[in-house]
Amino acid sequence: MSKVSPQVRKHLWVFAALIILAAGFRVAVVHWLPNDSADDGLGYAQIARNVLEQHVYSHATEAPFDPSFVRLPGYPLFLATIYSVFGHTNNSAVRIVQALIDMGTCALVAWLAFLWQPDERRKIATAIAALALAAVNPFTTIYAATILTEVPATFLIVAACVAATVAFQSDKFERELRCWAISGLLLGLGVLFRPDVGLVAASCGITLVVVRFRSFGAPSSGGPPKRGAPEQSRRSALSLRSKLSRIILAGAVFSFAFALALAPWTIRNWRTFHVFQPLAPTSANMPGEFVTLGYERWLKTWMTDGEFLDDLMWDLDKNQIDIDDLPDSAFDSRAERDRVSDLFDQYNAGDDNSPGDNEEPEAASSPSPSPDQSANKDQAAKANKNDNSDDEEDAQDNESNGNQDDKTKNDQPPKAGTMTPEIDAAFAQIARERIARHPFRYYLVLPARRAHALWFNTHSDFYPFSGNALPLHNPDNSPGQNFWLPIFAVVVAIYTLLGVAGFVWLGMSGSFYARAVMLMIFLIFATRLALFSMAVSVEPRYVVEFFPFLSAFGAIAIAEIVSRLKRGAAS
C-alpha cells in the first residue's frame, strides 16, 4: 500500500479545513440570522403541511383544501420530508439541512474549478482557491437561513454543470452519455424547485450541439485536390454522418432525462386538472383567478429596481397607494399623471359604496315600535333617571374609554385597496400608450437598467442591514447599514472582477474545452439576466446562482495572478 505524500496530505488538510469553515459559517448564520419574512416561504411551508396533515397538495390555509399547481413540488416536498422527521413546523431543521447542502455546493465549486483549469500543474491550487471563495461567500450563505428555493436549486445547477463539463472532456462516448443523462436529470429536478432552471438546461443543450459540431472539424479546404480525393470525401461523409448521430443520441439522452424528472408532476396535473402543465403558471394563479396583467405591464414601463416593489406589487390589495410617493418617471405628462391618480383613487376607495356598510339609514327607515317595545323604552328611561347620581363617575369612565378607543383605532391596520378588472384594463391602456410612444425605452433602456440593478447591488437581502450602499453615510440608514452595506458592495465588486478576469484568462488559454465551458456559462448568465430584466419583480436573489461560477472563475484568476507573481519574483 503506497504512502500518501506530504504534499497530498497537506492538500487534504487544507480541503478539510475549508469544508469545516464553510459548514461553520453557514451554521452560524442559520443560528444567529434565521429569516421567515419571505411570503414565498410561508406558501411553501403551508403546502408542505397540507401534504403531511391533509394528504393533498394544496396552498389553501383552511378547508376545503382544494388541490393546486401554483407552486412546483420540489421545495414543498423537500420541506415535507424534513417536517415528517423533525416536526411539521421545524424550520430550524430545514435551515440546518440547507446549510449542509450549501456546504456541498462549495465542494462542487472546487470540483468545477479543478475541471476548468487547463493547466494541470495549477488544478489543485485552483480548486483550493475556489473552495475558499465559495466557503466565505456571504451572498449565497444567507439563503440557508431562509425558507426559499435558492440553496437546493443552486446545488442542482452546479452539480449539473459539473456533469456537463465531464461530458465535454470525456474521451469515451458511453461515459459521455452517462454524464449527459445525469446532467439532464439534475436540471429536471432543479426545474421542480425553480422553473427558471430550464434556462440552464437550454444553455447546456445549445453548448452540447455547438461544441460537438465544432469538435468534428471539417476537412481542410484550399489548394489543389489530391489523388484519392473522392474516396477521402466519401469516408469523411460517412464519418460526419456517424458523428451527427452521436450528437442526436447525446441530445436525446439529455432531453429524455430532463423530461423524465418532470413527468410525474405533469401527469398529476393532467389527471387532476385535465391541463398540460409541466411547470407552474407564470403568475402563480389557478385557472379562472384574476391576474393584474395590465397593471403589472404598466409597472414595467417605468420600474427599474426594487424600491417600490413591496408597496406597489407584493402588497397590492393589502394597503392604499399614494400617488405622491411615485417618481416622476412613472408619468410622461401631467394628463397621464391625472389619469393614474384617478385610477388609484378608485383603487383606494375599495368597497366603500357596498350596501350594508352604513347601519344608520336602516335604523331611520325601520318601522314604528310596538307597544312592548314602548314599554321597554319607558323602563329604560326610568332606569337612566335613577342613574343620574352617578353621572360624574360615568363621565370619567367615558373619558377613559374614549382614550382607549382612540388608541385602538390608531392601532388598526390601514385600510386596504381593491384592484378590479376595470382598473387593471385602464392601466393596460396607459401601458400600451407609453410603450407606443417610447418603444426603445421599454424594450432596451429599462431592461438594461433592471439588469444593472439585479447585479450591481449589495445583495444584502435577508440580512438585518439590507439596503443600498449609496449614498455613503446615509442619515436615513442605521449605523449597521452604513458600516456593512459599503463592505458588501466592495465584496460584490471583488467577486465580479475576479470572475471576469478568470473568464478572460480561461479564454486566452486556447483550450477547446475551455471555450466550451465559456460558452455554457455565458449562455447561463445571459439568458437569466435577459429573462429577469424583462420581469417587473427586480429581486437580486434571482441571480444569486451566479456566485458559485464566479468563485470558480475567480480561482482561475487567483492561480494566474499567483503564478505571474512567482515568475516575476524569480526573474
C-alpha positions in Angstrom: 0.0 0.0 0.0 1.6 3.3 -1.2 2.1 6.0 1.4 0.4 9.4 0.9 3.0 12.0 0.0 3.4 15.0 2.4 2.2 17.4 -0.4 -1.1 15.4 -0.9 -1.6 15.2 2.9 -1.2 18.9 3.1 -3.8 19.5 0.4 -6.2 17.1 2.1 -5.9 19.1 5.4 -6.5 22.3 3.6 -9.6 21.0 1.9 -10.9 19.6 5.2 -10.3 22.9 6.9 -12.1 24.9 4.2 -15.1 22.4 4.3 -15.3 22.9 8.1 -15.1 26.7 7.6 -17.9 26.5 5.0 -20.1 24.4 7.3 -19.4 26.5 10.4 -20.1 29.8 8.7 -23.4 28.6 7.4 -24.5 27.0 10.7 -23.6 30.3 12.4 -25.7 32.3 10.0 -28.6 29.9 10.4 -28.4 30.1 14.2 -28.0 33.9 14.5 -29.8 35.2 11.5 -32.9 33.0 10.8 -35.4 34.7 8.5 -39.0 33.8 7.9 -40.1 37.1 6.4 -40.4 35.9 2.8 -44.1 35.4 1.7 -43.0 32.7 -0.7 -41.6 30.7 2.2 -44.9 30.9 4.1 -46.6 29.5 1.0 -44.1 26.6 0.6 -44.4 25.7 4.3 -48.2 25.7 4.0 -48.2 23.3 1.1 -45.8 21.0 2.9 -48.0 20.9 6.0 -51.1 20.2 3.8 -49.3 17.3 2.2 -48.5 15.9 5.6 -51.7 16.7 7.5 -54.4 16.9 4.8 -52.8 14.5 2.3 -53.4 16.9 -0.5 -51.0 19.2 -2.5 -52.8 22.5 -1.8 -51.8 26.0 -0.9 -55.1 26.7 1.0 -54.8 27.7 4.6 -58.3 26.4 5.6 -60.9 23.9 4.4 -61.7 23.0 1.8 -58.1 22.1 0.8 -58.5 22.0 -2.9 -55.6 20.7 -4.9 -53.5 23.3 -6.7 -50.5 23.7 -9.0 -49.5 27.3 -8.3 -46.1 26.1 -6.9 -43.8 23.5 -8.3 -43.5 20.5 -6.0 -39.7 20.3 -5.4 -39.3 22.6 -2.5 -42.6 21.9 -0.7 -41.8 18.1 -0.8 -38.3 18.9 0.4 -39.9 20.7 3.3 -42.4 17.9 3.9 -39.6 15.3 4.1 -37.8 17.3 6.8 -41.0 18.2 8.6 -42.0 14.5 8.7 -38.8 13.7 10.6 -38.3 16.7 12.8 -41.8 18.2 13.2 -44.3 19.9 11.0 -43.2 23.5 11.7 -39.5 22.8 12.5 -37.9 25.4 10.2 -34.7 25.2 12.3 -34.1 21.7 11.0 -34.8 22.9 7.4 -32.1 25.6 7.8 -29.5 23.1 9.2 -30.1 20.8 6.2 -29.8 23.7 3.8 -26.6 24.7 5.5 -25.2 21.3 4.8 -26.4 21.3 1.2 -24.8 24.7 0.6 -21.6 23.3 2.1 -21.9 20.5 -0.6 -22.2 23.3 -3.2 -18.9 24.7 -2.1 -17.3 21.3 -2.7 -18.8 21.1 -6.1 -17.5 24.6 -6.9 -14.0 23.3 -6.1 -14.5 20.3 -8.4 -15.8 22.6 -11.1 -12.7 24.9 -10.9 -10.4 21.7 -10.9 -12.1 20.6 -14.2 -12.0 24.0 -15.8 -8.3 24.8 -15.1 -6.5 23.9 -18.3 -3.0 23.8 -16.7 -2.5 20.5 -14.9 0.1 22.0 -12.5 -2.4 24.5 -11.1 -5.5 22.3 -10.8 -5.2 21.6 -7.0 -4.3 25.2 -6.2 -7.3 26.4 -8.3 -9.6 24.0 -6.5 -8.4 25.2 -3.1 -8.9 28.9 -4.1 -12.4 28.2 -5.4 -13.4 26.3 -2.3 -12.1 29.3 -0.2 -14.1 31.8 -2.3 -17.3 29.8 -2.1 -16.9 29.0 1.6 -16.8 32.6 2.8 -19.3 34.0 0.2 -22.0 35.8 2.3 -24.4 36.2 -0.6 -25.2 32.5 -1.1 -24.8 31.7 2.6 -27.7 33.8 3.8 -30.2 31.7 1.8 -29.5 28.7 4.1 -31.3 30.8 6.8 -34.4 31.4 4.7 -37.3 29.2 3.7 -36.7 29.7 -0.1 -35.6 27.6 -3.0 -32.2 29.1 -3.7 -30.0 26.6 -1.8 -31.2 23.3 -3.3 -31.7 25.0 -6.8 -28.1 26.3 -6.8 -26.7 22.9 -5.7 -28.5 21.1 -8.5 -27.4 23.7 -11.1 -23.7 23.5 -10.1 -23.9 19.7 -9.9 -25.4 19.6 -13.4 -22.7 21.8 -14.8 -20.0 19.5 -13.3 -21.6 16.6 -15.1 -21.8 18.6 -18.3 -18.1 19.6 -18.0 -17.1 15.9 -17.5 -19.2 15.0 -20.6 -17.4 17.7 -22.7 -14.0 16.3 -21.6 -14.8 12.6 -21.9 -13.0 10.6 -24.5 -15.4 7.7 -24.2 -18.9 8.0 -25.7 -20.5 5.7 -23.2 -19.2 7.8 -20.3 -20.3 11.0 -22.1 -23.9 9.6 -22.4 -24.0 8.8 -18.7 -22.8 12.3 -17.8 -25.4 13.9 -20.1 -28.1 11.7 -18.5 -27.0 12.8 -15.0 -26.9 16.4 -16.1 -30.4 16.3 -17.6 -31.9 14.6 -14.6 -30.3 17.1 -12.2 -31.6 20.0 -14.2 -35.1 18.4 -14.4 -35.1 18.1 -10.6 -33.9 21.7 -10.5 -36.9 22.9 -12.5 -39.1 21.3 -9.9 -37.6 23.8 -7.4 -37.3 26.9 -9.7 -38.8 27.0 -13.2 -36.0 29.3 -14.5 -33.5 26.4 -14.1 -34.9 25.4 -17.5 -32.7 28.2 -18.9 -29.7 26.3 -17.6 -30.9 23.2 -19.4 -31.3 25.1 -22.6 -27.8 26.6 -22.3 -26.3 23.2 -21.7 -28.2 21.7 -24.7 -27.1 24.5 -27.0 -23.5 24.1 -25.9 -23.7 20.4 -26.4 -24.7 20.8 -30.1 -22.2 23.7 -30.8 -19.3 22.0 -29.1 -19.8 18.7 -30.8 -20.1 20.2 -34.2 -17.0 22.3 -33.7 -15.0 19.4 -32.3 -15.6 17.3 -35.5 -13.8 19.8 -37.7 -14.3 20.0 -41.5 -11.7 18.7 -43.9 -9.1 21.4 -44.8 -10.1 23.5 -47.8 -8.0 25.2 -50.3 -5.1 24.0 -52.5 -5.3 21.6 -55.4 -7.2 18.4 -55.0 -5.0 15.4 -54.2 -5.2 11.8 -55.6 -7.9 9.7 -53.9 -9.9 12.8 -53.1 -13.3 11.2 -53.9 -12.6 8.2 -51.6 -11.5 10.6 -48.9 -14.7 12.7 -49.3 -16.8 9.5 -49.1 -15.1 8.5 -45.9 -15.5 12.0 -44.4 -19.2 11.9 -45.3 -19.6 8.6 -43.5 -17.6 9.9 -40.5 -19.7 13.1 -40.4 -22.9 11.0 -40.5 -21.7 8.9 -37.6 -20.8 11.9 -35.6 -24.1 13.6 -36.3 -25.8 10.5 -35.0 -23.8 10.8 -31.8 -24.9 14.4 -31.3 -28.5 13.4 -31.8 -28.1 10.5 -29.4 -26.4 12.6 -26.7 -29.1 15.3 -27.1 -31.8 12.7 -26.9 -30.4 11.2 -23.7 -30.0 14.6 -22.1 -33.6 15.7 -23.1 -35.1 12.4 -22.0 -33.5 12.5 -18.6 -34.7 16.1 -18.2 -38.3 15.3 -19.2 -38.3 12.2 -17.0 -37.9 14.3 -13.9 -40.9 16.5 -14.9 -43.1 13.6 -16.0 -44.7 12.8 -12.6 -45.8 16.4 -11.9 -47.1 16.8 -15.5 -49.1 13.5 -15.3 -50.5 14.6 -11.9 -51.7 17.9 -13.3 -53.3 16.2 -16.3 -55.2 13.7 -14.2 -56.2 16.2 -11.6 -57.0 19.3 -13.6 -57.1 18.0 -17.2 -54.5 20.5 -18.3 -50.9 20.1 -19.7 -49.0 21.9 -17.0 -45.4 20.7 -16.7 -44.4 23.9 -14.9 -46.1 26.4 -12.5 -48.2 29.2 -14.0 -46.2 32.4 -14.7 -48.4 34.4 -12.3 -48.8 31.6 -9.7 -52.6 31.5 -10.2 -55.2 28.8 -10.6 -57.5 28.7 -13.6 -60.1 31.5 -13.6 -58.3 33.6 -10.9 -57.9 37.3 -11.7 -54.4 38.4 -12.5 -53.4 42.0 -12.7 -51.5 41.7 -16.1 -52.4 45.2 -17.2 -51.3 46.8 -14.0 -48.0 44.8 -14.0 -47.3 45.9 -17.5 -47.8 49.5 -16.5 -45.3 49.0 -13.7 -42.8 47.6 -16.2 -43.0 50.8 -18.2 -41.1 52.7 -15.5 -40.0 50.5 -12.6 -36.2 49.6 -12.7 -35.4 48.4 -9.2 -37.0 47.0 -6.0 -37.6 50.4 -4.3 -41.4 50.3 -5.0 -41.8 46.6 -5.4 -43.3 45.8 -2.0 -45.7 48.7 -1.9 -47.0 48.5 -5.5 -46.7 44.8 -6.2 -46.4 42.4 -3.3 -48.7 44.4 -1.0 -51.3 45.1 -3.7 -54.9 44.9 -2.2 -53.3 45.0 1.3 -52.8 48.7 1.6 -53.7 52.0 -0.1 -51.4 53.7 -2.6 -50.5 57.4 -2.5 -49.6 58.7 -6.0 -47.3 61.4 -4.5 -45.0 58.6 -3.4 -44.3 57.6 -7.1 -41.4 59.0 -9.0 -41.7 61.4 -12.0 -40.6 58.6 -14.3 -43.9 56.9 -13.8 -45.7 59.6 -15.9 -45.0 61.1 -19.3 -47.2 64.1 -18.9 -49.5 65.9 -16.4 -52.5 64.5 -18.1 -51.2 60.9 -17.7 -50.5 61.6 -14.0 -54.1 62.7 -13.6 -55.4 59.5 -15.2 -53.2 57.4 -13.0 -54.3 59.4 -9.9 -58.0 58.8 -10.8 -57.3 55.0 -11.1 -55.6 54.9 -7.7 -58.5 56.9 -6.2 -60.8 54.2 -7.4 -58.4 51.5 -6.1 -58.2 53.2 -2.7 -62.0 53.6 -2.5 -62.3 49.8 -2.5 -65.8 48.6 -1.4 -66.8 51.9 0.3 -70.1 52.0 -1.6 -71.1 48.5 -0.9 -74.5 48.0 0.8 -74.5 47.2 4.5 -71.6 49.4 5.4 -73.8 52.1 7.0 -76.3 51.0 9.6 -77.9 54.4 10.3 -80.1 54.5 7.2 -81.6 51.1 8.1 -82.4 52.4 11.6 -84.0 55.6 10.2 -86.3 53.6 7.9 -87.2 51.0 10.5 -91.0 50.6 11.4 -92.5 52.3 14.5 -92.0 50.4 17.7 -94.6 48.0 19.1 -96.4 48.6 22.5 -94.0 46.1 24.1 -91.0 48.0 22.7 -92.5 51.3 24.0 -92.9 49.7 27.5 -89.3 48.6 27.4 -88.2 52.1 26.4 -90.1 53.6 29.4 -88.4 51.2 31.7 -85.0 52.1 30.3 -85.8 55.8 30.7 -86.7 55.3 34.3 -83.5 53.3 34.9 -81.5 56.1 33.4 -83.2 58.6 35.7 -82.2 56.6 38.7 -78.6 56.6 37.4 -78.2 60.4 37.2 -76.5 60.4 40.6 -73.6 58.6 39.0 -73.1 61.0 36.1 -69.7 62.3 37.2 -68.3 58.8 37.6 -69.7 57.8 34.2 -68.2 60.8 32.6 -64.8 59.9 33.9 -65.3 56.3 32.7 -66.4 57.5 29.3 -63.3 59.7 29.0 -61.1 56.8 29.9 -62.9 54.5 27.5 -62.7 57.2 24.8 -58.9 57.4 25.1 -58.8 53.6 24.9 -61.0 53.6 21.8 -58.8 56.2 20.1 -55.7 54.1 20.9 -57.4 51.0 19.5 -58.4 53.0 16.4 -54.8 54.1 15.9 -53.5 50.6 16.2 -55.8 49.3 13.5 -54.1 48.5 10.2 -54.5 50.9 7.3 -57.5 50.3 5.0 -56.8 48.1 2.0 -57.4 49.0 -1.6 -59.1 46.8 -4.3 -57.7 46.2 -7.8 -60.6 45.4 -10.1 -60.5 44.1 -13.7 -61.8 47.5 -14.8 -58.9 49.4 -13.1 -56.5 46.8 -14.4 -57.7 47.3 -18.0 -57.3 51.0 -17.7 -53.7 50.6 -16.5 -53.1 48.3 -19.5 -54.3 51.0 -21.9 -51.9 53.5 -20.3 -49.1 51.0 -20.6 -49.8 50.4 -24.3 -49.7 54.2 -24.9 -46.4 54.6 -23.1 -44.8 51.7 -25.0 -46.0 53.1 -28.3 -44.5 56.5 -27.5 -41.2 55.1 -26.3 -40.6 51.5 -27.6 -36.8 51.9 -27.3 -37.1 52.8 -23.6 -39.4 49.9 -22.9 -37.6 47.1 -24.8 -33.9 48.2 -24.3 -33.3 51.0 -21.8 -35.5 49.8 -18.9 -34.4 46.1 -19.2 -30.7 47.3 -19.2 -31.3 49.3 -16.1 -33.1 46.4 -14.4 -30.2 44.1 -15.3 -27.8 46.6 -13.7 -30.0 46.8 -10.6 -30.1 43.0 -10.4 -26.4 42.5 -10.3 -24.8 45.8 -9.1 -26.5 45.5 -5.8 -25.2 44.9 -2.2 -27.0 41.5 -2.3 -27.7 42.1 1.4 -31.3 40.8 1.2 -32.4 38.9 4.3 -29.6 40.4 6.4 -30.6 42.7 9.2 -28.9 45.6 7.4 -30.2 45.1 3.9 -30.3 48.2 1.7 -28.3 50.3 -0.7 -24.7 51.3 -0.1 -25.1 54.7 -1.8 -25.1 57.4 -0.6 -22.4 56.8 1.9 -23.2 57.7 5.5 -26.8 58.0 4.6 -28.6 59.6 7.6 -31.7 57.5 6.9 -29.7 54.3 7.4 -28.8 52.8 10.7 -25.1 52.7 11.8 -25.0 49.0 11.0 -26.2 49.7 7.5 -23.7 52.5 6.9 -21.0 50.1 8.0 -21.9 46.8 6.3 -23.5 47.9 3.1 -20.4 49.5 1.6 -18.4 46.4 2.6 -20.9 44.2 0.8 -20.8 46.4 -2.3 -17.0 46.1 -2.3 -17.2 42.3 -1.9 -19.6 42.0 -4.9 -17.1 44.0 -6.9 -14.3 41.7 -5.9 -16.1 38.6 -6.9 -17.2 40.2 -10.2 -13.7 41.4 -11.1 -12.1 38.1 -10.2 -14.8 36.2 -12.1 -14.4 38.3 -15.3 -10.6 38.0 -15.1 -10.8 34.2 -14.8 -13.2 34.1 -17.7 -10.9 36.1 -19.9 -7.8 34.1 -18.9 -9.6 30.8 -19.5 -10.4 32.0 -23.0 -6.8 33.0 -23.6 -5.6 29.5 -22.7 -6.5 28.3 -26.2 -8.1 25.1 -24.9 -11.0 23.9 -26.9 -12.9 22.6 -23.9 -12.2 25.8 -22.0 -14.1 27.6 -24.7 -16.9 25.1 -24.4 -17.2 26.0 -20.7 -17.1 29.7 -21.5 -20.0 29.3 -24.0 -22.1 27.3 -21.5 -21.6 29.8 -18.6 -22.1 32.8 -20.9 -25.4 31.4 -22.0 -26.5 30.7 -18.4 -25.7 34.2 -17.4 -27.1 36.0 -20.5 -30.4 34.1 -20.6 -31.0 34.5 -16.9 -30.3 38.3 -16.9 -32.4 38.7 -20.1 -35.4 36.9 -18.5 -35.4 38.7 -15.2 -34.6 42.1 -16.7 -37.9 41.8 -18.6 -39.8 41.0 -15.4 -41.4 43.5 -13.1 -40.0 42.0 -10.0 -36.4 43.1 -9.6 -35.1 40.9 -6.8 -31.3 40.3 -6.6 -31.9 36.8 -5.3 -32.8 35.7 -8.8 -29.1 36.0 -9.8 -27.5 34.6 -6.6 -26.8 31.4 -8.6 -24.0 33.4 -10.4 -21.7 33.5 -7.4 -20.6 29.8 -7.5 -19.5 30.2 -11.1 -17.8 33.5 -10.2 -15.9 31.7 -7.4 -14.7 29.0 -9.9 -13.6 31.6 -12.5 -12.1 33.8 -9.7 -10.0 30.9 -8.5 -8.6 30.6 -12.0 -7.7 34.3 -11.9 -6.1 33.9 -8.5 -4.0 31.0 -9.7 -2.9 33.0 -12.7 -2.0 36.0 -10.6 0.0 33.9 -8.1 1.8 32.2 -11.0 2.8 35.6 -12.5 3.9 37.0 -9.2 6.2 33.9 -8.7 7.6 34.3 -12.1 8.2 38.0 -11.5 10.0 37.3 -8.2 12.1 34.5 -9.8 13.2 36.8 -12.6 
